Amino acid sequence: MLAAAGILYAFQHSEPAGKGVLLCLLLGSIFSWSVIWSKWTQLNAVIRSTRSFLKDPLIPTYPVACRVNPPKRSFTTPAQRSSATT
């Protein structure tokens, strides 16, 4: 409580240049926290997507299994359908 009162007192008794610097610092802080928040939400979305991808039963556990027993998947895109028929 006392620290906030000290900051308010210092802001009220500062010159216009000091108020401008504090305003720039406040705007920079808000921008920085918004970038941190957006990157945090993007990272969590990627983590959730990765976890759901790894739970896919068609993904083999061992890399060698990809060559020995390739997963049977249906062709979903037109390009995959056309390349499968040729």
N, C-alpha and C positions, 0 to 999 in steps of 0.2 A: 504494500500500500504506500509506504513512504517513498519507494523508488519511483513509482508511477507519478506521485506528486512532484518529485524532483524533476522528472522529465518534463512534465507539464509546465512547471515553473520555468525551467530552462528554455523551453520552446516559446513561452509567452514573453520572456525578456531577451530573446535573441534578436539580432538584426535581420533584415530581409534576406541577406545572403546566407545566413545560417539556417533560416527557415527553408530556403530553397534547397540547400544541401540535404536537410532532413527529409524534405518531400521527395527528392530524387532517391534517397536511400530507402524510403518507404515503398516507392513504386518499384524499385529494383528488387526489394524483398518479396513483394507480392508476385512479381513476374517469376522470380526464382522458385517460389513455392508452387506456383501453378505448373511450371515445367516438371518439378519433382513429382507432383501429384499425377500429372498425365503419364509420365514414364512409369510410375508405380502401377497405375491401372493397366497400361499396355503390357507390362511385364507379367502381371498376374493373369491377364487373359492368355498370354502365350504359355504360361505354366499350366493353366487349366487345359488348354488345347493339347499340349504335349502329353499330359497325363491321360486324357481321353484317347489320344492316338495310340499310346503305348498299351492301353487296355484292349485294343483291337485283337480279336482272337486270330485273325488271318496273318498277323505279323509274327514271323518265326522268332523264337528266342535266340537261336544261334545263327550266325551269319552263313554258315555252311548250308543250313537248311534251305536257304533261298535258292541255291543251285540244285540241291538234291531233290527237294520237294517244293517246287514253286507254288505259291498260293494261287488258288483258282478264284479269279475275280471276274465279275461281269464287266463288259465294256460299256462305259457310260457316255463317252463323248463321241461325236461323229468321226473324228480323226482316228480314234482307237478302233471303232467299228470297221472303218474302211481299211485300215492296215491289217486287221485280223482276217479279213476276207480274201486278201491278196496273197 
